[in-house]
């Protein structure tokens, strides 16, 4: 307990520092100046960004790499609204984040003051919780609660709106104050009867599959899951965000499932007689057609969020609790069933239907990633942007460890990849960090090249440049009779010159023969950030593909021979 | 004058939900958003401080599909400011609603009207030369019936509080 008098802003910073915050990603403005001022005297390091969206994605990347909340600091009005995309991204992917917003002084609230935005009102739908500070005495409690809420249970972003008169007010903070959250309960163990029911179903299953989502990573359940899979001999598929929850080079791993999942993962899901989701929310990219998904298979769901129960599909057993605690308890109950034939079948499919791409012809994004996969360090952190390159990266870059794969899944936020890599690298210093981006998404947040240079963050930016918004083009190709509308990226910069203008080291890949040599060189460069520009084939499509809303039996392994109808699902 | 339609109680897609929430600014909008986002219409909403004034009680009646409602209840319970949210649709509860009805009425009709209101155990709370205002408390069905009866007279205004409810016996609401 301290008896020092300080400002609200100083108390915010001190409170965050006491709770382990190392970095604040921020952008100043009139309303948050007291907080920037307080940062000058704090060991917390300020990372000055070039745009508030970048600040939120950096905080998000930091959070996903470390498991600790990332903190962004923005000003009122447009500063706050620029943070909304980052809030949505974190909210959809359950990333712990704190966004501190400057706000006009309390007497001006609701008076259309300069740079006033009702950011609480605007953000309600994209936060786990939010605060509008009206009394400086609340600062220590609110900061404590905000971090606790952001990081615990199913994590998510918390916004604190801080009027300038509150951040400027002098008071004597009591940092030992208790939290006051009577409505906030964190689930722990599930009902034992449900865990026993899971054990019974697993034992009877002949063709079981484990479907692992990011919840397994958040709850540190990955060791327990490995024990479960090996002991019971169950093949494992992961969601996009679950990559790394189970080592993808493991014999039992079938990689990512879903719309652009591996053929063998999707075959296993199609043919299984039991599917058990651990920390995945049966997203529409995964289930395709909710009425036919695993129709005859038993379904088990382990989740910390009760609202996910029967939300997308009806399950036979739902265990409500922390994934690690549930699986650890389950592991004491299981007895191996007979899955030898099934495991063989899955492994046969793995050999028979490998991920493939044409080796002849021009430079292919898949080839670049395939080569990269062999060059990356075992614990390298990969972040991606959103689109075709993201799906190819998910397919070809095998992830071995939790928190090594960072991607915007639920929100599908273009512009996420590069800034999230900066945040991730700061959170995991010394680790090889590479972001795979497309030419479209990179241009949305490429202003953060200054930030990376300033921080000397050794982030490698791999631009897979096909001069198109490739995923939309692929859909127009398949479902809109090749009527390309608004997808041509004519006007792209010369990315090498661009990098040079920031003083950033750059590499260029033009031909297949360049790939390995240039990637090696770039991976060995560690004096700061660098950019690798790979101009790849323009009209390459991602396969496999289960067009949205369709059944797994309708998976396309390659370009369909005949024209297809527009799929029934959304996007 | 637009009068509210009498709800069809056989059609069981109207639900009554009770909530105990933190008594703080912004709580109502967090709750309303859970309904609005899923296209659920709130028919009535009653908010008042609970016995412990740091909490508020809410009673919400809303119409929509049962499956959506289940999702709404779970999402409501996730709101940090919500202590609990419960669907009381099939529970045995005490439920009450209060109505004020203002009638445009001439002195010669008064006794006839008062006979009907007497049957419903209404109180007359305001009388003027041209108007009579009555008050009644009871279940939503009773209030609906009273309002239907009063349609025979010239209704100027109807104001209903919306339903409040409480679990019977030792069960907490």
Boltz contact constraints between the chains, C-beta under 6 A:
constraints:
  - contact:
      token1: [A, 124]
      token2: [B, 33]
      max_distance: 6.0
  - contact:
      token1: [A, 125]
      token2: [B, 33]
      max_distance: 6.0
  - contact:
      token1: [A, 129]
      token2: [B, 80]
      max_distance: 6.0
  - contact:
      token1: [A, 182]
      token2: [B, 83]
      max_distance: 6.0
  - contact:
      token1: [A, 183]
      token2: [B, 80]
      max_distance: 6.0
  - contact:
      token1: [A, 183]
      token2: [B, 81]
      max_distance: 6.0
  - contact:
      token1: [A, 183]
      token2: [B, 82]
      max_distance: 6.0
  - contact:
      token1: [A, 183]
      token2: [B, 83]
      max_distance: 6.0
  - contact:
      token1: [A, 184]
      token2: [B, 80]
      max_distance: 6.0
  - contact:
      token1: [A, 306]
      token2: [B, 74]
      max_distance: 6.0
  - contact:
      token1: [A, 307]
      token2: [B, 74]
      max_distance: 6.0
  - contact:
      token1: [A, 307]
      token2: [B, 75]
      max_distance: 6.0
  - contact:
      token1: [A, 307]
      token2: [B, 78]
      max_distance: 6.0
